[in-house]
Amino acid sequence: MMWQCCCQPGRRVGDDVVVLSSQGGGRDDVVVLSSPGEEVGDDVVVLSVRRRKVRRVLGCKTRRDDPPAPVEVSPEDLTTSSPLLSNHSSPHSSPHSPDSSTPSPMPSSHSPMPSSHSPMPSSHSPMPSSHSPDISNQFSFTWLSSDELQKIPLITVIREGKYGLIYLAVYNKELAVMKMYIKENQECFLNEMAAHISLNGIAGAPRLYAACPEAYALLLEYTGIPLEDYFSCCTLRKKLEVLIKIAERLGELHKKNIIHNNLKPHSITLTFQGEEPIIHLIDYRVASETGCLEKGNSLRRCKNPGYWLAPEFGKGGVPSPTTDTYSFAHLVIDVKNQIFHPLLQECLRMVAGATCGLNPLHRAPLPEVIGLIRSFLPLSD
């Protein structure tokens, strides 16, 4: 199938086609796929399948020829302003060589944030400890100015919330997610950036491509379709298998001493390896270290906490792995309410009851929950 390209790259054409490049003769190939998240070659991916319409995205060559050079970031380069990594600090050297005359891509004088909240390297930064995340030796991403950020093609708005906007974008010829926080939520911006630097892909977390402190924006790896889209079309057995994989991803997160604190369907996405779904935990704006009590931290004050949030989180208590277990229980309840299998519904009700107790000490550990759900798989055939 061919699509006549008659507009600028990055512009939407109709309901299901986005033109990202215009090649020889003003025509681009468009491939219709059947599975959301499936990728064909280097330039075609299906974003969603709804009402039998397929949204198609083509490869992009609109990125500038000379992108800014990546900045190498080590554990010592993180700021102490992030609630996620704020407990431990020590002096460190600049990420640039001492004899280098190259200025920082984002001078502090250009940032609207106070110096105490700047994500740029400062005189003190957190170091790994027994209960701080084990950050990899080096992590590379790009600092962008607001002018550079504006040159990035935006495809569509994925989500709009009280904290800001999330766009589907194209960065260096790849699909990416751009998260733009409003100024009042700069703490969320810093916290999420610190989380992605700490995780570096662990638990399926999106990798950080670039950050723009001037605009409170993050450019992250695109990690597929929302969990809800997949649950709307997958089999009962696949639903149970995905629940198991989500619990396993939480286990990976907790091994890094990080608590998500906000696990819900919108914070889970899927890509696919063949027909097998790969789980990604996203949205770390309120993540925290295990057992870290952030006194006075605005991220922990919830006037109207969502039903999926653990009681101790909304009340500013101490987060622990069972904080995420409580939220996982509500994912189990969501699946229970979607199926029509009395025996399996009762089994899932038992799992939810074991994991959503008000007392964190009374919630079943995730390895036990994984084994329990796995034992139900034969019932779904």
N, C-alpha and C positions, 0 to 999 in steps of 0.2 A: 504494500500500500504506500502511496506517495502523498506527501502533503505540500501544497504550494506555499512557500515561505515568502510572505510579502510584508513583513514588519521587522522591527528591530529585535535582536536577540533579547531574551528575558521577558518578552511580552506574551500575555496569554492570548490564545486564539481559540474561541469557543469554550466549551465547558471542560474538555478533557485533553487539550493539547497545549503545551507550552513550548514556544520556539526559543531555543537557546543558541542556535547557530544557523547561519545561512551559508550554504556551501554551493559549489559549482552549479550554475544555471538557476540559482535561486530556489533550489528544491532540497528537501530533506527527507530521508527515509523515516517512516513511522511504523513501528512494529506493535501489533496488538497482542498482549500477553494475557494469560488467564489467572495467574496467581500474584497477589500483591506482594511486593518485596522481591520478586524474582528479577534477576539481572541477566541481560543478554549482551555479550560483548562488553565494550567499554563505555557505551554511550546511551544505553536504553535501560530504564528501570521502571517498574510499575509501582506507583505510589498508593493507589487504592482501587478497589473494585466495588462500586456501589451502583445499584440499579442497572447492572450489566454495562455500565460505562467504565472505560479504562482511562485513567489519567496517565499520560505518557510524557516522559521527559527525555529530551535528546541531549547529546554531548555538547559541551559549551567551550567556545574559544574566545570568550569575551574578556577573560581575565587579563590584566595588564601584563606586558611582556617581562617586566622587571619587578617582581614582587619583593617586598622588604626581606632582607636576610633574616632567618630565624635567630632568636636569642636563646642561647643555651642556659637553662635554669637548673640549678642544683638545689638540694634541700636548704642550703644557707640563704638562698635568694628570696625566700617567701617572706612576706610581711607578717608582723605580729598582729595586724589588725583583724585577721580572719579568726572568727570564733572557733573554727575547726582546728586550727593549729596554733593557738595563742598561748599555750601554757609554758612552752620552753623556748628560751632564746639564748643566743650567744653571738658575739661579734663574728662577722664574716667578711670575705672579700667581694668586690664587685664582680659581676659576671663577665665584664670586659677585662682585658689584660691591663695591668697597671700602667704600662707604657703606651697603651693605645690612645690615640688622639680622637677616636671616633666617639661622638657624643651619644648619649642614650637616645633611642628612637622616640621615647616619650618623656621629655624633661618634666620634672614635677611642677614647674611653673606653668605648664600647659594644661595641667589637670585641674578640674574644678573641685576635686576632693581635698579635704584637709590632709596634711602630710601624715597624720596618724592613721589615716584610712587609705593611704595610697598603696596599690598593689605592686608598685615598683620597689626594687631593692632598697632596704633601709639599713640603718646601723645595727639593728638587731633583727634576728629572724629565728624561727623555731628550728630545733634540731630533733631528729628522731630520738625517741626514748622508749621506755618499756610500755608506755601507753599512748604514744603518738604514732600516727601512721608511718609505715615503713616506705619512705619515698625512694623511688629509684635514683640511681646516682646522677643521672642527667635527664632532663626532659626538655624537648625543643618545641617552641611555638613562636609565633610572630607577634610583636607589638604593632598595632596599627594606629595611625592618627585618624581623627574624625574624617578628614578629606579622603584618606585611603578607604575607610569604611564605606563611604558613600558611593564608591566606584563598584562595589560588589553587587552583582545582579541579584535581585530578590524575585522569587517566583510567586509566592503566595503567603498569606498569613496562616500559620498552623494553629496558633492558639493566642488568645488575648486574655490576660488576667490582671488582677489588681497590682501585680508586681511589674508588669510590662508586657512586651510583645514577643512572640516567637515566630520567626519567618523560616520558610524553606528557601535556601539560597544556593548559589554556586560559587565555589572557591577553589581556585587552581584546577579547574576542569572537573571538580568533584561536587556531588551533592553535599550540602552542609546545612546545619541548623544555626541560625543567628538568634541569640537571645539578647534582647535589649531591655534593661531594667530602668525603671524611672529613678530619678535622683534620690527620692526618699528611701529606696531599697538598695542603696549602694552596699549595705552590709551583706545582703543576699548575693550580690554580684561578687564580692570578695570571697564569701564563703564557698560559693559554687566553684570559682576559679581554683581556690586552694584544694577543694575536693578532687577536681579533675587532675590537677598536678600530682596529688598524692596517689590516686588510683591508677592513672595512666592505662586505662582499659580494663582493669580488674573488675569483675562482676558485670562485664559487658558495658561498663560505663563509656560514654562517648569520649573519644580523644579530643583534646583541646588543640585546635588549629591556630587560633589567633585570639587576641584580646585587645579591646580599645577602652582604656580607662576614661578617656574624655567623654565617651558616649555610654559608658557602663554596658558595654556589649561584649559578648563572647561568641566566637565562631567554633562550633563543635561538629564532630563527625555525625553524619546522618546515620541513624540506627534503625531505619525501617518503619514498619506500620504500627499503629497503636494496638495494644492487647485486645481492646474491645472489638476492633475490626476483625481480628483473627477468630476470636471466640464466637463471632456472629455466623461463621461459616465452617468451623472445624467440627470433627466428630467428638463424641463424648470421651473416647479414650484419649484423644489429643488434648482435650481440656485438662484431664487428670495429669497427663505427662507434662504439660506446661506448668501446672501447679508445682509439680516436683522440681522442675528446672528453676522455677522462681525461688523456691526454698533453698536450692543449692546455690544459686547466685547470692542470696542473702548470707549464706554461710561463708562464701568467698569474701564478701564485704566485711563481715564481722572478724574474719581472720586478720584483716588490715586495721582492726580496732576502730572502724567507722560504722556509725549507726545512721541509717537513711532518715528515719524519723517521719517520713511522709510517703510511705508506700501505698499506692492506689493504682487503679487501672491506667490512669493518665501518665504515671511515672514508669511504665513498662512498655517497651517496644520490642518488635521481633524482626530479624532478618532471616534468610533461609539459606541453608546449605543443601542443595537438592530440594527434597521435600521436608527436610528436618528443620524445625524452627530453632533459631538461636535467640536466647533471651538477653535483653539489655535493660539494666536498671538505670534510669535517667533522673534528672531533676534533683540536684544535691544542694539546693539553696538553703535548706535548714538542716543539713547533715551535721553531725557532731562526733567527737571522739567518745569512745566507750567510757562511761562514768564521769564525764566532764560536765560539771554544773556551771552554766554560764550565768552568773548573777547579773541581772539588769540587761541581759541580752534581748534585744527586741525580737530576734528570731524565735524566741521561746515563749513569747507572750501571745496567747491566742484567746481573743474575746469569744469567738464562736468556733471552736475547733471542729474539724470534720469528724464524721462518725468513725472513720477509719483510724484516727489518731489515738494513740494510747493515752489514757488519763494522765499519766505522769508527765507526758510531754506538754499537754495543754496547761498543766499547773506549774510548769517550770521545774519539775523534778529531775532526778538523775537518769539520763538515758542509758539503756543497756540493750543487749541483743533481743531481749524479750519485748522491748518497745516495738521493734519491727515484727516480732511474732504476733503481736496483737493486731497489727495492720494486715498481716498475712491472713489471719483468721477471717477478716472481712472479704478478702478475695475468695476464700473457700465458700463463704456464705453466698457471694455473688454467683458462683458456679452452681451451688446447690439450687438456687432460685431459678436458674436457666434450664435445668434438666427436668425430664419427666420419667424418673426411674425411682420408685419409692424406696427400694432397698438401698440404692446408692445415695439417695438424699439423706437417709438416716445415717449412713456411714459418714458423710460429709458433715452432718450436724454434730456428730460425735467429735470429729476433728476440730470443728469451730469451738465447741464447748471446752476442749482441752487447751485452746490457745488464746482465748479472748477474756480470760479472767481479769478482774479489776486489779488484783494483786499480782505484780510482776513475778513474784516468786512461785505463783501457782500455775504459770503457763508452761506447757510442755516444751522441751527443747526441740529445735528444728530437726536434728537427725532422727529423733523419735517420730516426729510428724511425717517426715519423708518416708520412713519405713511403713507407716500406717497407710498413707495414701497409695504407696506402691502395692500394698496387699489388696487394694480395692480394684486394681487394674483388670483382673479377670472378669469382674462384674460388668465392665463397660463393653465387653465384646459382644 
